Amino acid sequence: MATNPPKLKCTADGRLQNLKTSFETKFGESPLFYACAPGRVNLIGEHIDYCGYSVLPMAIEQNILAAVSVNQSGVIQLANINPQYEDFALPCLQDIVIDKDNPMWYYYFLCGVKGIQEKFGISHLAGMSCLIDGTIPPSSGLSSSSALVCCAGLVTMEANKKSLSKVALAEICAKCEHYIGTEGGGMDQSISFLAERGTAKLIEFQPLRATDVKLPDGAVFVISNCCVEMNKAASSHYNIRVVECRIATKILAKARGLDPSTLSKLVHVQTELQASLEEMLALVEEKLHLEPYSREEICKILGISSEKFSTDLLSSNTQHLMHFKLYQRAKHVYGEAARVLQFKKVCDSEPADSVQLLGDLMNQSHASCRDLYKCSCTELDQLVDICLRSGAVGSRLTGAGWGGCAVSMVPSDRVEFFLQAVREAFYHPDSRRAAIEKQSLFVTKPGGGATVFVEG
C-alpha cells in the first residue's frame, strides 16, 4: 500500500466528523490522516486456517477507525472514543512489551506497531497521537481484535513513511497478533486487508491469496450476537484446539511412516500423502481413537520425553493439559475443509437450489463445531436453533466460538419476518439482550478492505 492516502469525504452519518472533533479536543490539533480496518464474518471454515486450510469469510461494514497525527513528541499516545477503554502512552524508544496475561485493548494496537517496527527494523518510531473509534462489537467473533491489530499496522506504516503490499501487511499482522498469545492462522487479518466490496473471498494460505466468491442473489446473511463475550486471548480454549491439532498432525504422520518432527499442521500430512480430504477422514477413523489421549500415550507414540512434549507441542497457556481429544479435532478440520471447497463450488456453479445447498453446508459446519470441536455454547446453540425456526436456511457460529455471533443465510423475501421472529424469541425475553439488540442483530453485506485516507 502506497503512502499517498486518497482523499475521502466525511461519512454521511457524521462518524468521521465526530472522531475529528473528539481528536482535536483530546490532543489540541487536527488529525493528519485516518485509517480503518473492517471486521469480518466467516461464512464457513471455522478453526481450520491455523491448520493450513482455506476459509471463506467476507468483510463487514463495521470497522475500527483511527484518527492520527504524527509529531516530534517521542511518545505514542493511544486513546479510545469509548470511555471504558483507558488511555495509554509509550515512549518511542522504549521496547514494546505485550502482556499476554492482561489483554488490554491497547496491547492489540501495540501488536501492530511492533510488527511493523520489526519488519523494517525501525529503531526510533515516529511520535504519534491516535484516537480509536470501533463499531465492531467486542469479543463477538467478528474479529474486533484483529481489525485493531491491522489498523495499528496501517497507522504505524503510514506514520513512519513505509510501504508494503496488502498481502505483506496481512502476513505481518497475522504473525504479530501472536504477541498477545493467540496462535491464530491468518484468516482475520487476510480478509481485513484483501476484502473487496460486494464479494466474499476464498482465502488460501502458503502462499496467501484471495479469490472472489460470488454469493447467491436470492439470500442475504444476517449476524446475530448471542451476547456471551469470549476474548480468545483471555482463555486457553482457543490455544487448546491449536495444540490438539498439532499433536494430531504428529500422530497421523507417525502412523503413515512420515517424520512427525517436520510436520506441524494437518494440511501438511495431506500434502505429504497426496491424499484427498475424504482419504484423510478415513485415515482419522483408522488411526485415531475416540477416547482422549494422555500425555504419556502421546510421548510413547512419538518417542519423545515429557519435557520435549511440553516445550515443543504446548503453548504457554496450555501447559496444564493432561488429556487431548485428537480424533474429534482432526475429524472436524478435514470435514470442514471439504465443506469450504463445496461451498465455493456451489457459489461458482449457481445451481437452482444453491441457497438450500449452502444452507445445508452451514448447518453441517455448526454441528461439527458443536459436537466435534466443542467450540459452541448453550446460548449460541439456542440462537442457531431460533434462527433456523425463524426462516434461515442455514445458521452457524462464526469466529472462535464459546460465545459471540451466529451467521444465518436467509432468503431475501423472508428477511423482515426473520428479524422480527429472532427479536421476539431471543432478544426481547431478556432485558440485557433487548438493551443491545440493535447492534446485536443486523443484515450484512461484503464490505471493503483496510485503507488509509485523508479528509477531502
C-alpha positions in Angstrom: 0.0 0.0 0.0 1.4 3.3 -1.0 1.9 6.2 1.4 -0.2 8.5 -0.7 -3.5 8.2 1.0 -6.6 9.1 -1.0 -8.9 11.9 0.0 -12.4 10.9 1.2 -15.3 13.0 2.3 -16.6 12.8 5.9 -19.1 9.9 6.1 -22.7 10.8 5.8 -23.5 9.6 9.4 -21.1 12.1 10.8 -18.9 9.4 12.4 -15.7 10.7 10.9 -16.5 14.3 11.7 -17.3 13.3 15.3 -13.9 11.5 15.5 -12.1 14.5 14.1 -13.8 16.8 16.7 -13.0 14.5 19.5 -9.4 14.2 18.4 -9.0 18.0 18.3 -10.5 18.3 21.8 -8.3 15.5 23.1 -5.0 16.4 21.5 -5.3 20.1 20.6 -4.5 19.6 16.9 -6.2 18.1 13.8 -5.6 14.6 12.5 -3.0 14.2 9.7 -4.7 11.1 8.3 -7.2 8.3 9.1 -7.0 4.5 8.9 -9.7 2.0 9.0 -9.8 -1.8 9.1 -13.0 -3.9 8.9 -14.3 -6.7 11.0 -15.3 -9.9 9.3 -17.8 -12.7 9.3 -16.6 -16.1 8.4 -19.3 -17.8 6.3 -17.7 -21.3 6.6 -14.3 -22.7 7.5 -14.0 -22.5 11.3 -10.8 -23.3 13.2 -9.0 -24.6 10.1 -6.9 -21.6 9.0 -4.2 -22.4 11.6 -4.3 -26.0 10.2 -3.3 -24.6 6.8 -6.8 -24.9 5.1 -8.7 -22.4 3.1 -11.5 -20.3 4.6 -14.4 -18.3 3.2 -15.1 -15.0 5.0 -16.3 -11.6 4.0 -15.5 -8.2 5.5 -18.4 -6.4 7.2 -19.2 -2.7 7.3 -18.4 -2.4 11.0 -14.8 -1.4 11.4 -12.0 0.1 13.6 -11.4 3.7 12.6 -8.4 5.7 13.7 -7.5 9.4 13.6 -3.8 10.0 13.7 -1.3 12.9 13.9 2.5 12.5 13.7 4.7 14.6 15.9 8.2 15.0 17.5 7.0 14.2 21.0 8.9 11.0 21.2 5.7 9.3 22.5 3.0 7.1 21.1 -0.3 8.3 22.6 -3.4 6.0 22.3 -6.9 6.9 23.3 -10.4 5.5 22.6 -13.7 7.2 21.9 -15.3 4.6 24.3 -14.6 5.8 27.9 -14.4 2.3 29.2 -11.1 1.9 27.4 -8.3 3.7 29.3 -5.6 5.9 27.6 -2.1 4.6 27.1 1.2 6.2 26.3 4.5 4.6 25.3 7.9 6.3 24.8 9.1 5.7 21.2 12.5 4.5 22.3 11.1 2.0 24.9 10.8 -1.6 24.0 7.3 -2.7 23.2 6.3 -5.4 25.7 2.9 -7.1 25.3 1.4 -8.5 28.5 -0.2 -11.8 27.4 -1.8 -12.3 30.8 -3.6 -8.9 30.6 -5.0 -8.5 27.1 -6.0 -4.8 27.4 -7.2 -3.1 24.2 -4.0 -1.1 23.7 -1.9 -4.3 23.7 -3.6 -5.3 20.5 -2.7 -2.0 19.0 0.9 -2.4 20.1 1.0 -5.8 18.4 0.5 -4.0 15.1 3.1 -1.3 16.0 5.6 -3.9 17.0 5.1 -6.0 13.8 5.8 -3.0 11.5 8.8 -1.9 13.7 10.4 -5.3 13.4 9.6 -5.7 9.7 11.5 -2.5 8.9 14.0 -2.6 11.8 12.8 0.9 13.0 14.9 1.8 16.0 13.1 5.1 16.6 9.4 5.1 15.9 7.7 8.3 14.9 5.8 10.0 17.7 2.1 10.0 17.1 -1.3 10.6 18.7 -4.1 8.2 17.8 -7.8 8.2 18.7 -9.7 5.0 18.0 -13.4 4.5 17.3 -14.7 1.0 16.9 -18.1 -0.2 15.7 -17.4 -3.9 15.8 -18.9 -5.5 18.9 -16.0 -6.6 21.1 -15.5 -10.3 21.9 -18.3 -11.2 19.5 -16.5 -13.4 16.9 -16.4 -10.7 14.3 -12.7 -10.0 14.7 -12.6 -6.7 16.5 -9.2 -7.5 18.0 -7.6 -8.5 14.6 -9.1 -5.4 13.0 -7.5 -3.3 15.7 -4.1 -5.0 15.0 -4.5 -4.4 11.3 -5.5 -0.8 11.8 -2.4 -0.3 14.0 -0.2 -1.8 11.4 -1.5 0.5 8.8 -1.2 3.5 11.1 2.4 2.7 12.0 3.4 2.1 8.4 2.0 5.4 7.3 3.3 7.4 10.3 6.8 6.1 9.6 6.6 6.6 5.8 6.9 2.9 4.9 5.1 1.0 2.2 4.0 -2.6 1.8 1.6 -4.6 -0.3 -1.7 -5.7 1.3 -0.6 -9.3 1.2 2.6 -8.5 3.1 0.7 -6.4 5.6 -1.8 -9.2 6.2 1.0 -11.7 6.8 2.8 -9.4 9.2 -0.3 -8.6 11.2 -1.2 -12.3 11.4 2.2 -13.1 12.8 2.4 -10.2 15.2 -1.0 -10.9 16.8 0.7 -14.0 18.2 2.4 -11.5 20.6 -0.8 -11.4 22.6 -0.7 -15.2 23.0 -3.3 -16.3 20.4 -1.9 -18.9 17.9 -4.3 -17.8 15.1 -4.0 -18.8 11.5 -4.3 -15.6 9.5 -7.9 -15.5 8.2 -8.9 -12.4 10.1 -6.0 -10.3 9.0 -6.1 -11.5 5.5 -9.8 -10.6 4.9 -9.3 -7.3 6.7 -6.7 -6.2 4.1 -7.8 -8.2 1.0 -11.6 -7.7 1.1 -13.4 -6.0 -1.7 -16.8 -4.5 -1.5 -19.6 -6.8 -2.9 -17.8 -10.1 -2.8 -16.8 -12.8 -0.3 -13.3 -14.3 -0.6 -11.8 -17.7 -0.5 -8.6 -17.2 1.5 -5.8 -19.7 0.8 -2.5 -19.9 2.6 1.1 -20.7 1.6 1.1 -18.6 -0.5 -1.6 -16.2 0.8 -4.1 -15.3 -1.9 -7.7 -14.3 -2.1 -10.2 -15.3 -4.8 -13.6 -13.7 -5.3 -16.7 -15.8 -4.4 -20.0 -14.5 -5.7 -22.7 -15.1 -3.2 -26.2 -16.1 -4.4 -28.7 -13.4 -5.3 -31.6 -15.0 -3.6 -30.4 -14.7 0.0 -28.7 -12.4 2.5 -26.5 -13.0 5.5 -27.7 -11.9 8.9 -25.5 -11.7 12.0 -26.9 -12.2 15.5 -25.0 -11.9 18.7 -25.7 -14.4 21.5 -24.4 -11.8 23.9 -21.9 -14.0 25.6 -18.5 -12.4 25.2 -15.4 -14.5 24.5 -12.0 -13.0 24.4 -9.9 -15.7 22.9 -6.6 -14.3 24.2 -8.0 -14.3 27.8 -8.7 -18.0 28.0 -6.9 -21.2 26.8 -9.9 -22.6 24.9 -8.6 -21.5 21.5 -4.9 -22.5 22.0 -6.0 -25.9 23.4 -7.6 -26.6 20.0 -4.4 -25.4 18.2 -2.3 -27.7 20.3 -4.7 -30.7 19.8 -4.5 -30.3 16.0 -0.7 -30.0 16.2 -0.5 -33.3 18.2 -3.0 -35.0 15.8 -0.7 -34.0 12.9 2.3 -35.7 14.6 0.3 -38.9 15.4 -1.1 -39.2 11.9 2.3 -38.5 10.3 3.9 -41.2 12.5 1.1 -43.7 11.7 1.8 -43.3 8.0 5.6 -43.5 8.2 6.3 -39.8 7.9 8.7 -37.8 10.0 6.5 -36.1 12.6 9.2 -33.6 13.6 8.9 -31.9 10.2 5.1 -31.5 10.1 3.1 -29.1 12.3 -0.3 -28.7 10.5 -2.9 -31.2 9.5 -2.7 -29.9 5.9 1.0 -31.0 5.8 0.0 -34.6 6.3 -2.5 -34.5 3.5 0.1 -32.8 1.2 2.8 -35.3 2.0 0.5 -38.3 1.4 -1.0 -36.7 -1.7 -4.4 -37.8 -0.4 -7.9 -36.4 -0.8 -9.8 -34.9 2.2 -12.1 -38.0 2.1 -9.0 -40.2 2.4 -7.8 -38.1 5.3 -11.1 -38.6 7.1 -10.7 -42.3 6.6 -7.2 -42.1 8.0 -8.6 -40.4 11.1 -11.1 -43.1 11.6 -8.4 -45.8 11.2 -5.5 -44.3 13.2 -7.0 -42.2 15.9 -9.2 -43.5 18.8 -12.3 -41.8 20.2 -11.0 -41.6 23.8 -8.8 -38.7 24.8 -5.0 -39.3 24.6 -2.9 -38.9 27.7 0.4 -37.1 27.8 2.1 -40.5 28.4 0.5 -42.2 25.5 1.4 -39.3 23.1 5.0 -39.3 24.3 5.2 -43.1 23.9 3.8 -43.0 20.3 6.1 -40.1 19.2 9.1 -41.3 21.2 9.7 -38.1 23.0 10.3 -37.0 26.6 7.7 -35.3 28.7 9.9 -32.2 28.7 10.1 -32.1 24.9 6.4 -32.6 24.7 5.8 -29.5 26.9 8.3 -27.3 25.1 7.7 -28.3 21.5 4.0 -29.1 21.4 2.3 -27.0 24.1 1.8 -23.2 24.4 2.4 -21.2 27.5 -1.3 -21.3 28.5 -1.8 -25.0 27.8 0.9 -26.4 30.0 -1.7 -27.7 32.4 -3.4 -30.1 30.0 -3.3 -33.8 30.7 -5.6 -35.2 28.0 -6.2 -34.4 24.4 -9.1 -35.1 22.0 -7.3 -35.8 18.7 -9.9 -37.8 16.8 -12.6 -35.2 17.2 -10.4 -32.2 16.3 -8.9 -33.8 13.2 -12.2 -35.1 12.0 -13.7 -31.6 12.3 -10.8 -30.0 10.5 -10.7 -32.3 7.5 -14.5 -32.3 7.2 -14.7 -28.5 7.5 -12.0 -28.1 4.9 -14.1 -30.2 2.5 -17.2 -28.1 3.2 -15.4 -24.9 2.4 -14.5 -26.2 -1.1 -18.0 -27.5 -1.6 -19.4 -24.1 -0.6 -17.3 -22.3 -3.2 -18.2 -24.9 -5.8 -21.9 -24.3 -5.3 -21.3 -20.5 -5.4 -19.4 -20.8 -8.7 -21.8 -23.2 -10.4 -25.0 -21.5 -9.2 -27.4 -24.5 -9.3 -31.1 -23.7 -8.9 -31.1 -24.9 -5.3 -27.8 -23.1 -4.4 -29.3 -21.4 -1.4 -30.5 -24.6 0.1 -27.2 -26.4 -0.6 -25.2 -23.6 1.0 -27.6 -23.6 4.0 -27.1 -27.3 4.5 -23.3 -26.9 4.5 -23.6 -24.1 7.1 -25.8 -26.4 9.3 -23.3 -29.2 9.0 -20.5 -26.8 9.9 -22.3 -25.8 13.1 -23.0 -29.3 14.1 -19.3 -30.2 13.7 -18.2 -27.1 15.7 -20.7 -28.0 18.4 -20.1 -31.8 18.6 -16.6 -32.4 17.5 -14.7 -29.2 18.2 -16.8 -28.3 21.2 -16.4 -24.6 20.5 -20.1 -23.6 20.8 -22.0 -22.7 24.0 -25.6 -23.2 25.2 -26.6 -19.6 24.2 -25.1 -20.0 20.7 -26.8 -23.3 20.1 -30.1 -21.8 21.3 -29.7 -18.8 19.0 -28.8 -21.0 16.0 -32.0 -23.1 16.6 -34.1 -20.0 16.8 -32.6 -18.6 13.6 -33.4 -21.9 11.8 -37.0 -21.9 13.1 -37.4 -18.3 12.1 -36.7 -19.0 8.4 -32.9 -19.2 7.9 -31.9 -22.0 5.5 -28.5 -22.2 7.3 -27.1 -20.9 10.5 -23.8 -21.5 12.3 -21.5 -19.9 14.9 -18.9 -17.7 13.4 -15.5 -16.8 14.8 -13.7 -18.6 17.6 -16.9 -19.6 19.3 -17.6 -20.2 23.0 -19.8 -17.1 22.7 -20.1 -14.3 20.1 -22.1 -14.4 16.9 -24.0 -16.7 14.6 -24.3 -16.0 10.9 -27.5 -17.1 9.1 -28.4 -17.4 5.4 -31.9 -16.0 4.9 -34.0 -15.9 1.7 -34.2 -12.3 0.6 -38.0 -12.3 0.8 -38.1 -13.6 4.3 -35.6 -11.1 5.9 -38.1 -8.9 7.8 -40.0 -11.8 9.1 -36.8 -13.5 10.2 -35.5 -10.4 12.1 -38.8 -9.9 13.9 -39.0 -13.6 14.9 -35.5 -13.6 16.2 -36.1 -10.4 18.2 -39.2 -11.8 19.8 -37.7 -15.3 20.5 -34.2 -14.4 21.6 -33.7 -10.8 22.5 -37.0 -9.4 23.9 -37.4 -12.0 26.7 -34.1 -11.0 28.2 -33.7 -7.3 29.3 -29.9 -7.3 28.9 -30.1 -8.7 25.3 -33.0 -6.4 24.5 -31.0 -3.4 25.5 -28.3 -4.1 22.9 -30.5 -5.7 20.3 -29.9 -3.0 17.6 -26.2 -3.6 17.5 -26.6 -7.4 18.0 -28.9 -8.3 15.1 -28.2 -6.9 11.6 -28.1 -7.7 7.9 -24.6 -7.5 6.5 -23.1 -7.4 3.0 -19.5 -7.7 1.9 -17.5 -4.6 2.7 -14.2 -3.2 1.5 -10.7 -3.8 3.0 -8.4 -1.8 5.2 -7.3 1.6 4.0 -5.5 4.9 4.9 -7.1 8.2 3.8 -7.1 11.9 4.4 -10.1 14.1 4.8 -11.2 15.6 1.4 
